[in-house]
Amino acid sequence: MNLKPNSSLILRIAVSICLIFSCLMLNACQVVAAREVVDTNAIYQYRSIHSPDGIGKFYMGREIAQVMGHTAAMWLERPSREAEEQPTKLVNELELKPTDVVADIGAGTGFFSFRIAKKIPSGKVLAVDIQPEMLDMIEFLKKENNITNIEPILGTINNPNLPPNSVDLALMVDAYHEFSHPYEMMQGIVKGLKQGGRVVLVEYRKENPFILIKGLHKMSQQQARKEMQAVGLQWLETKSFLPTQHVMVFEKKG
């Protein structure tokens, strides 16, 4: 029996393998090239190598952080939060009128919604969240405390579902950096603001490395102002009365 390999057969197999490999590489290059073109022209960029605390999606150079789910809701209600973040002081500094309509964007358990509701007895808080479980908590607490001027609103990842031209002030506390579609969400918020309406953006100071919060859950003033400017908001001031957070105020001009 002749066990010597057939040289022509080996050659054909080798050529076939080379052709298959070349086709696979060409397809891979085409996919990468197409992806690069899309990313170049899009609002967002996507990277396979990214922070474990982020979603691999980037907006204006900033990686978007992962969302804190409703299962961690008690973190929002922790007893130490008053001392750590001074939320009562923040609400007192919002310069609210009794008749104001305030949108609490990323309301969570309503931690700020209920505090604000006391300040605007003739107004209303629109408590917006994309997680129905969070809104269920707000509804429960509303009934338990006989609060009538809070309206829970189920938003989506790209729309807060605010009534147009209805909001005097939109408040976001440690929430904006988690928006998966920040540009679209801010467009919706701007649409919901009245002329002269304000956006108050509260975020941990990224400029300070001694604030022990994960990097993607902080924002610098420069980054925040750049992103708000992209949707037509004008920066008014940044207040520094809180221990660890920026209080950045923007306005919708006519």
Summary of the structure (lengths in Angstrom):
residues: 254
radius of gyration: 25.0
end to end distance: 93.0
largest distance: 100.7
contacts: 740
relative contact order: 0.12
helix: 40%
strand: 27%
